[in-house]
């Protein structure tokens, strides 16, 4: 299946009901499960990832298949270890290429006895049902912040609490801060001292915590506003004081011609004409999920760039750096990776292909980051468009409501 996209209106004027935050929903699900509260589907994300996590927490089966859901793999492994369950956690072929050794080593330090069922250091894994007894771990911070978050979420229910010593730089630190703030809202406190986080044994109380609208989903509408001739986009439920690191989207896109007017209950995106940029630079170490959106937008606006802090993009749903390079090349943009975790485009451009079809690599963000490009390149195709259900199931329907013409074709 392929969607061919066209947009011919002079102005985008719409109200967009964004999905609830997948990141917050997934953390709340683990907190509620550990607090003994009943899990309900209302008030959480309808994304595939969150629904996978829901099913994993509810299932009585000994085997849990998380598919492409990396968060579910990490969070459920820690959850099953902390609750002394015997479970096999597996996933897609790509999931079995994504490293998990650092988290498994940390849980085994606590007494978990988790073993690999195939390749050492990668899923699938099996938890043994042993009770955790340790109270301190050392873990590298430069692979995935989800490892640290998985440990933090189970910390208060361990018999002696948990002290986490983080070695080296912590990537995507904003996600760990989100976790700590949600834990605090659930009446659990933590002590932070440089590279150490200590959580005493405590009880969760998640009653009354509400989930925010998703800022990474908002980023695609910022890109649309930046590429359109005129835009007036209402985003109900988006707030400037968000727990999400991706809220930096508003500041970044202010440089690209999108003004954000926050009001009680949401935000309005408006097109304006800032001072033209000769070059764009930003460190995405705390907001890697919006890097694809920004990179595509910059190319479509012909703004040379250097984006850093992207090391974790190599181990996401796909190798996102390679995927970006491959697909932007179709438009004539040669994006380089001069060093690990850095991509740049110098402004040189070749002629684009006559017909452009975007491969999505089983990656929802590839589909959504490239969809706005139809404003500049009418008729582009998006392959396997249903990948968006991983985080934003209503994406295509909402695009149609904003004036896009979407034609389904068999590829």
C-alpha positions in Angstrom: 0.0 0.0 0.0 1.2 3.5 -0.9 -0.4 6.9 -0.2 0.1 9.6 -2.8 -0.1 13.1 -1.2 -1.2 16.4 -2.6 -1.8 19.8 -1.1 -3.0 22.7 -3.3 -4.6 25.1 -0.9 -3.0 28.5 -0.3 -3.7 28.4 3.5 -4.0 25.8 6.2 -6.7 26.7 8.7 -7.7 23.9 11.0 -8.1 22.5 14.5 -6.1 19.4 15.3 -6.9 17.1 18.2 -3.5 15.6 18.9 -3.1 12.1 20.5 -2.3 11.8 24.1 1.4 11.4 24.9 2.7 7.9 24.3 5.7 8.5 26.5 3.7 9.7 29.5 1.0 7.0 28.9 3.6 4.2 29.0 5.1 5.5 32.3 1.7 5.9 33.9 0.8 2.3 32.9 3.8 0.9 34.8 3.2 3.2 37.8 -0.5 2.2 38.0 0.4 -1.5 37.6 3.0 -1.3 40.4 0.6 0.7 42.6 -2.1 -2.0 42.3 -4.5 0.4 40.6 -6.9 -0.9 38.0 -5.8 -0.2 34.5 -8.3 1.5 32.2 -8.0 2.5 28.6 -9.5 5.9 29.0 -7.1 8.8 29.4 -4.1 7.1 27.8 -2.7 7.1 24.2 -4.4 5.0 21.6 -1.1 4.3 19.9 0.0 0.7 19.1 3.0 1.0 21.5 0.8 1.9 24.4 -1.8 -0.8 23.6 1.1 -3.3 23.4 2.2 -2.3 26.8 -1.4 -2.6 28.1 -1.7 -6.1 26.8 1.7 -7.1 28.2 0.7 -6.0 31.7 -2.7 -7.8 31.5 -1.7 -11.1 29.8 -1.6 -14.3 31.7 0.5 -15.9 28.9 4.1 -16.7 29.7 5.2 -15.2 26.3 4.8 -11.5 25.5 5.5 -10.3 22.0 6.0 -6.5 21.9 6.5 -6.3 18.1 8.3 -3.0 17.3 7.6 -1.4 20.7 11.0 -0.6 22.2 9.6 1.1 25.3 7.4 -1.9 26.0 10.4 -4.3 25.7 12.5 -2.3 28.3 9.7 -1.4 30.7 8.1 -4.9 30.7 11.4 -6.6 31.3 12.0 -4.5 34.4 8.4 -4.9 35.5 8.4 -8.7 35.2 11.7 -8.9 37.1 10.4 -6.6 39.9 7.2 -8.6 40.3 9.0 -11.9 40.2 7.2 -13.3 37.1 8.5 -15.9 34.7 8.0 -14.4 31.3 9.6 -14.6 27.8 9.7 -11.1 26.2 10.2 -11.1 22.4 9.6 -8.8 19.5 10.0 -8.2 15.8 13.2 -9.0 13.8 14.2 -5.3 14.2 13.5 -5.5 18.0 15.9 -8.5 18.2 18.6 -6.2 16.8 18.2 -3.5 19.4 20.6 -3.8 22.4 19.3 -4.5 25.9 22.4 -5.8 27.6 22.9 -2.8 29.9 19.4 -3.1 31.3 19.7 -6.9 31.8 23.1 -6.5 33.5 21.6 -4.0 35.9 18.6 -6.1 36.7 20.8 -9.2 37.2 22.9 -7.1 39.6 19.7 -6.8 41.6 19.3 -10.6 41.6 17.0 -11.1 38.6 18.7 -13.9 36.7 17.5 -13.0 33.2 18.8 -15.0 30.3 19.0 -14.4 26.6 17.2 -16.9 24.4 19.0 -16.1 21.1 21.8 -13.6 20.5 23.7 -12.4 23.6 22.8 -8.8 24.6 19.6 -8.7 22.5 16.0 -9.8 22.9 14.3 -12.2 23.3 14.9 -12.6 27.0 13.4 -14.7 29.8 12.8 -13.5 33.4 13.2 -16.2 36.0 10.8 -15.2 38.7 13.5 -14.6 41.3 12.8 -12.0 43.9 15.0 -8.9 43.5 17.0 -8.1 46.6 19.8 -5.7 45.6 19.5 -1.9 46.2 22.2 -0.4 43.9 23.2 -0.6 40.3 25.7 1.0 37.9 24.5 1.6 34.3 25.9 3.3 31.3 23.9 6.4 30.3 25.0 6.7 26.7 22.9 3.9 25.1 19.2 4.6 26.0 17.5 6.7 28.6 14.8 4.0 28.7 17.1 1.7 30.6 17.4 4.3 33.4 13.7 5.0 33.3 12.8 1.3 33.5 14.9 1.0 36.6 13.5 4.2 38.1 9.9 3.0 37.7 10.5 -0.2 39.6 12.8 1.4 42.3 10.1 2.3 44.9 8.6 -1.2 45.0 12.0 -2.9 45.6 12.4 -4.1 49.3 15.3 -1.7 50.0 14.7 0.9 47.3 17.3 1.6 44.6 20.3 3.8 44.0 21.2 4.1 40.3 24.8 5.2 39.5 24.9 6.5 35.9 28.2 6.1 34.1 29.1 8.8 31.6 26.8 11.1 29.6 23.0 10.4 29.9 21.3 10.6 26.5 17.8 11.9 26.2 17.9 13.2 29.8 14.6 15.0 29.3 12.9 11.6 29.3 14.4 10.7 32.6 13.3 14.0 34.0 9.8 13.3 32.7 9.9 9.9 34.6 11.0 11.6 37.8 8.3 14.3 37.6 5.6 11.7 37.0 6.9 9.6 39.9 6.7 12.7 42.1 3.1 13.3 41.0 2.5 9.7 42.1 3.8 10.5 45.6 7.3 9.0 45.1 10.3 11.2 45.8 13.9 10.7 44.6 17.2 12.2 45.6 19.5 13.3 42.8 23.2 14.0 43.2 25.1 14.6 40.0 25.2 11.1 38.3 23.4 9.3 41.1 19.6 8.9 41.6 18.4 7.4 44.9 14.8 6.2 45.4 13.8 4.8 48.8 11.1 2.1 49.2 7.8 3.8 48.9 4.2 3.4 47.6 2.8 4.8 44.4 -0.4 6.7 44.4 -1.3 7.7 40.8 -4.8 8.8 41.4 -5.8 11.9 39.5 -2.7 12.1 37.2 -3.8 13.2 33.7 -1.9 12.5 30.5 -0.7 15.4 28.3 -1.2 15.8 24.5 1.8 14.6 22.5 4.4 17.2 21.6 6.2 14.9 19.1 2.9 14.6 17.3 2.6 18.4 17.3 6.0 18.7 15.6 4.5 17.5 12.3 2.0 20.3 12.4 4.7 22.8 13.0 6.5 21.4 10.0 3.3 21.8 7.9 2.9 25.4 9.2 6.6 26.1 8.3 6.2 24.8 4.7 2.7 26.3 4.0 2.3 29.7 2.5 -0.2 30.6 5.2 -1.2 28.8 8.3 -3.6 29.0 11.2 -3.5 25.8 13.2 -5.2 25.3 16.6 -3.7 22.6 18.9 -6.0 22.1 21.9 -4.4 20.6 25.0 -0.8 21.6 24.2 0.9 23.5 27.0 4.1 25.5 27.3 4.9 24.0 30.8 5.0 20.4 29.5 6.8 17.4 31.0 7.9 16.5 27.5 11.3 17.5 26.2 9.8 17.7 22.7 8.1 20.9 23.8 11.3 22.5 22.5 9.6 22.2 19.1 7.9 25.6 19.6 11.3 27.4 20.1 13.0 25.6 17.2 10.2 26.4 14.7 10.0 30.0 15.7 13.3 30.2 13.7 11.5 28.6 10.8 8.6 30.9 10.5 6.0 29.5 13.0 4.8 31.6 15.8 3.2 29.8 18.8 0.6 31.7 20.8 -0.3 29.8 24.0 -3.7 30.3 25.5 -5.6 28.6 28.3 -6.3 25.2 26.9 -4.0 25.0 23.9 -1.9 26.8 21.3 -2.3 28.5 18.0 0.4 28.1 15.3 0.7 31.1 12.9 3.0 31.7 9.9 5.3 34.7 10.2 8.4 35.9 8.4 11.5 35.7 10.7 14.9 36.9 9.6 16.1 34.4 7.0 18.4 31.7 8.3 21.7 31.1 6.5 22.3 28.0 8.6 20.6 26.0 11.4 22.4 24.2 14.3 20.9 22.4 17.3 21.9 19.6 19.7 19.0 17.0 19.8 20.5 15.1 22.7 17.3 15.7 24.8 14.8 15.7 21.9 15.9 13.0 19.4 12.3 12.1 18.3 11.8 15.4 16.5 15.1 15.3 14.7 13.7 13.7 11.5 10.9 16.3 11.4 13.4 19.2 11.6 15.8 17.7 9.2 13.2 17.2 6.5 11.7 20.7 7.1 15.2 22.4 6.8 15.8 20.6 3.5 12.4 21.6 2.1 13.2 25.2 3.1 16.7 25.0 1.6 18.4 25.9 4.9 21.8 24.3 5.4 22.2 22.6 8.8 24.3 20.7 11.3 22.3 18.6 13.8 24.1 16.9 16.7 23.2 14.6 19.6 21.7 12.0 17.3 23.6 8.9 18.4 20.5 7.0 19.6 18.9 7.3 16.1 21.0 4.4 14.9 19.2 2.0 17.3 15.6 3.1 16.9 12.8 1.4 14.9 15.2 1.6 12.0 18.6 3.2 11.6 17.1 6.7 11.3 20.2 8.4 10.1 20.7 6.0 7.2 16.9 6.2 6.5 17.0 10.0 6.4 20.0 10.0 4.1 18.4 7.5 1.7 15.1 9.3 1.4 16.4 12.9 1.3 18.7 11.8 -1.5 15.6 11.3 -3.6 14.9 15.0 -3.4 18.5 15.8 -4.3 19.8 16.5 -0.8 23.0 14.8 0.1 23.0 14.6 3.9 26.4 13.6 5.4 27.3 12.1 8.8 30.8 13.6 9.4 31.0 11.9 12.8 28.8 9.6 14.9 25.5 11.2 15.9 26.0 14.3 13.7 24.3 15.0 10.3 24.7 18.0 8.1 23.7 19.4 4.8 25.9 22.1 3.1 23.2 23.6 0.8 24.4 21.8 -2.3 21.5 20.1 -4.2 21.1 17.9 -7.3 17.9 17.5 -9.3 15.2 15.5 -7.6 13.8 12.3 -8.9 10.8 12.7 -11.2 8.6 10.5 -9.0 9.4 10.3 -5.3 8.2 7.4 -3.1 9.3 7.5 0.5 10.3 4.2 2.1 9.3 4.1 5.8 11.4 1.3 7.1 8.7 0.2 9.6 9.2 3.6 11.3 6.2 5.8 12.1 8.3 8.9 12.3 9.7 8.5 8.8 6.2 8.5 7.4 5.0 11.5 9.4 8.2 13.6 9.0 8.1 13.3 5.2 4.3 13.7 4.7 4.4 17.6 5.0 6.9 17.6 2.1 3.9 17.2 -0.2 3.4 20.9 0.2 6.7 21.5 -1.7 6.6 18.3 -3.8 3.0 17.5 -4.7 2.4 13.9 -5.6 5.0 12.3 -3.4 4.2 8.8 -2.2 4.5 7.4 1.4 5.0 3.6 1.4 3.4 1.4 4.1 1.5 4.4 5.5 -0.1 2.4 8.3 3.1 2.5 10.3 1.8 5.7 11.8 -0.5 3.7 14.1 2.6 3.1 16.3 2.2 6.6 17.8 -0.5 8.6 15.9 -3.3 6.3 14.5 -5.4 9.2 13.3 -2.6 11.0 11.4 -3.8 10.5 7.8 -7.5 11.2 8.7 -6.4 14.5 10.4 -4.3 15.4 7.4 -7.3 15.0 5.1 -9.3 17.3 7.4 -6.5 19.9 7.0 -6.8 19.9 3.2 -4.5 17.2 2.0 -5.7 15.0 -0.8 -4.6 11.4 -0.1 -4.9 8.7 -2.7 -4.4 5.1 -1.8 -2.5 3.0 -4.4 -1.1 -0.5 -4.6 2.6 -0.3 -4.8 
